[in-house]
């Protein structure tokens, strides 16, 4: 991953509109990926055992047809149940939950009638009929998984969500779109250039990212349904790290048009800009909104090393959040109010959870690899992140309750900066 960011750095240095802003761009990019000296931390990893939160579920009572689409449906449902941590598929006749019903196929369509029953008291938790085209058997399985999770736990599953990520299957760094199980990869951009910092709109139909396609680091808005792309920030210098407010009306973004990279908020309707930080001789990066839209967490190197800060939406009050770890970068404010970040602890970057109100933190990873660019899933439990080791970068999913992780990027190439879609 280091080579990837160096390529961005050197390319950016040659195309900046205002050459006096080169240093700000360099430092801002270094902040966003955490290339600073190491300082040790004594924080400990604390996770829950899978048995405490995972329930066995028996699906043998769901009769499945024998054609290829039906087999794909069943396998996808089994994989989803085992992958996302709420259930494990149990042996026939056992399990805390049972799925009963029938799946049929006729004239290119698939129908699934099912019931979810709690085994202990035979309580019916879900009774529903689903239908769709056989070509969309996997999507149907994802929907059913998510409904099963919601019926059993009260929290909707995430199998039907998607992720944006950056890949370099060619010489360019393009945006790709992939299902939450790492399958159905689709290329979104064909810029033939460098793409960084993707972020979803709250409606899940649009995203923003920074691209050098025009020769400069500008921010673009892409509509996934129409394919339309619009350049929405092209100020002199650096335009990067755009993040939608929870209501979708504003963007937090990093601009260096007035000197060093600073945090701004832009109203998408009026275009009005409001500058939130004024830190001379320092650089800001990686803003992320609180769920209520009242605060923004961001990275600043105003103390000489990158740390997390929280500022009110009106810019009136800012305070330092992180104290441990020399490099604290790439924050993402989760739906349950906790912030996840990448923090250099020892020789590697590890994922850390922090409560922005109390400062209490928990280190989630400890293996000898770099864990970067974390992004919350909408369930507030899972996180997508970049794992880099041995010269290879890939996207993984971390279960923050159990500490287990699985790979999501299945295709050759280098993969970075996955961001999880809303519902």
ABEGO torsion letter per residue (X at the ends): XAAAAAAAAAAAAAABABAAAAAAAAAAAAAAAGBBBBBBBABBBBBBBAAAABBBBBAAABBBBABAAAAAAAAAAAAAAAAAGABBBBBBGBEABBBBEBBBBBGGBBBBBBBBBBAAAGBBABBBBBBBBAAAAAAAAAAAAAAAAAAAAGBBBAAABBBBBBBBABABBBBBBBBAAGBGBBBABBAGBBBBGBBBBAAGABBBBBBAAAGBBBBBBBBAAAGBBBBABABBEBBBGBBBBAAGABBBBBBAAAEBBBBBBBBAAAGBBBBABBBBGBBBBGBBBBAAGABBBBBBAAAGBBBBBBBBAAGABBBBABABEABBBGBBBBAAGBBBBBBBBEABBBBBBBBAAAGBBBBABABBBBBBGBBBBAAGABBBBBBBBGGBBBBBBBBAAAGBBBBABABBEBBBGBBBBBX
